[in-house]
Amino acid sequence: MKNYLDIRKLTISIDEKKIIDDADLLVARPCKIAIIGKSGSGKSLLAYAILGFENEYNAEKQYKNLTLNGLSISKPKNISYIPQEPLSSLNPTLNILNHFRINNKKNSTKINLREKIDSLLNEVGFENQEEILFKYPHELSGGMAQRILIALSLQNDPDLIIADEATSSLDNLNEKKILNLLRVICDSRNIGIILITHDYRIAKEFCDCIFKIENKIINQIPKDSIIDNINNENFKIFDVKEEIISMSKVSYFIDDNKILDDINLLIKKNESVGLLGSSGSGKSTIAKLITKYHSGFTGSVKAFDKNIEDYTYVEYSAKVQHVYQDLLGSLNPRKKIKNILLDLNKLINIEQKEFKDLINYYFKKLNLDYEILQNTPLEISGGQRQRVLIIKSLLWSPSLIVLDEPVSSLDPEIQYEIIDIINTLKNDKNLTFLAISHDIKFIEKVCDRLYILKEGQIIENGPLGEILNNPQHEYTKELISS
């Protein structure tokens, strides 16, 4: 009996350096398959090699056998891919309908295509297809964008779907919805799903079989060998007085849609404030208001007791920095890391030698290999990109850093390292942080106080320990227990 997925003696190399060496991956039937491993181990590269896109990594593959349902997949036509970062994976200049039109590989007629699209949108949980089709990506929440990507992946009736960190940018509630959706799709369509993930909990609970990439080899491992790599630790509460950020009665609209409603939020010096809520609750909008990315709000936003509108770009950048959620979209893909960082010296007015010394200092402090200075963002791992983004913000010597989902797309071991970096910087550099996340485990590790956001409103706030031990709202209880 032939295997559903049969990969034998697969070797993937970049510049003659082997990333995966003589590896096998055998799956008997269509099912949910997890690929786990450290950042940089080759998880995404394996996915690209199966898809036939390894050249995008400047990689080469060799293999003895590469088949799906007994058919060669050296140039696959029946495999679809769900990328890692939903909002940045959709074309911002196209509405959703045009995404489906471009993705139509079966040359369906206009009428048949529209019927197919409506059916797909219904399958992934959209009730009002007409409204969704004419929205643009920036009008969607992360969960909505992820469902659109899943619908696009199903459009051409694949035999296998590869989902690269399909839930890493989602809150716990939307994560459950997306995983349940993928489960239903796998069963109802009798197709396989390869889930590339850093989250061992998801691998254990969601997937039928688990393969781990380690030391260039792919091994199938028992599900009961999976443990959670990030444990809870005790929290500390700081009593601080100086106000860094003050938001008072802030509301924000996009067209006629109220995104934020009467927000009051306070961040004081040397504390880490958490903002927890589901996708679409308004977390990233608050971050963008605080960092002057959005304007046109009502109410007051002050930084260091001065209206943020009264600062110039350079003045404000030297006080407040934003580490964005989109690891790739935040770095110029065509430039080497060295040039991306040195370009900041044009705005940060210090001597170039001193600036280079500062870059070297932070590379050492954040445990980054100096060799990656010669690489582009696409040539380094997610954990390395996250560190580079943190260094970009630190080069300004700010007082406040806004962290928007800083560990959501990283594997557990690298998550722990980034959390340790955040806590070390807070103590060593007297930094203040606003940490935005859907992950209560991350919030527990870095925050002193917590705001709970639901549908654009803050429904609860206070010291982290009080909210975790005695949540007042059912929504808060649901987020914490998810």
Secondary structure as UniProt FT lines:
FT   STRAND          5..14
FT   TURN            15..16
FT   STRAND          17..27
FT   STRAND          32..36
FT   TURN            39..40
FT   HELIX           43..51
FT   HELIX           54..57
FT   STRAND          59..62
FT   STRAND          65..68
FT   TURN            69..70
FT   STRAND          71..72
FT   STRAND          79..82
FT   HELIX           86..89
FT   TURN            92..93
FT   HELIX           96..102
FT   TURN            105..106
FT   HELIX           110..123
FT   TURN            124..125
FT   HELIX           129..133
FT   HELIX           137..139
FT   HELIX           142..154
FT   TURN            155..156
FT   STRAND          160..164
FT   TURN            166..169
FT   HELIX           172..189
FT   STRAND          192..196
FT   HELIX           200..206
FT   STRAND          209..214
FT   TURN            215..216
FT   STRAND          217..221
FT   HELIX           223..225
FT   STRAND          243..254
FT   TURN            255..256
FT   STRAND          257..268
FT   TURN            269..270
FT   STRAND          272..276
FT   TURN            279..280
FT   HELIX           283..290
FT   TURN            291..292
FT   STRAND          298..303
FT   TURN            304..305
FT   STRAND          306..307
FT   HELIX           308..310
FT   HELIX           313..317
FT   TURN            318..319
FT   STRAND          320..323
FT   TURN            327..330
FT   TURN            333..334
FT   HELIX           337..342
FT   HELIX           343..346
FT   HELIX           352..365
FT   TURN            366..367
FT   HELIX           370..374
FT   HELIX           377..379
FT   HELIX           382..394
FT   TURN            395..396
FT   STRAND          400..404
FT   TURN            406..409
FT   HELIX           412..429
FT   STRAND          432..437
FT   HELIX           440..446
FT   STRAND          449..454
FT   TURN            455..456
FT   STRAND          457..463
FT   HELIX           464..469
FT   HELIX           474..481
//
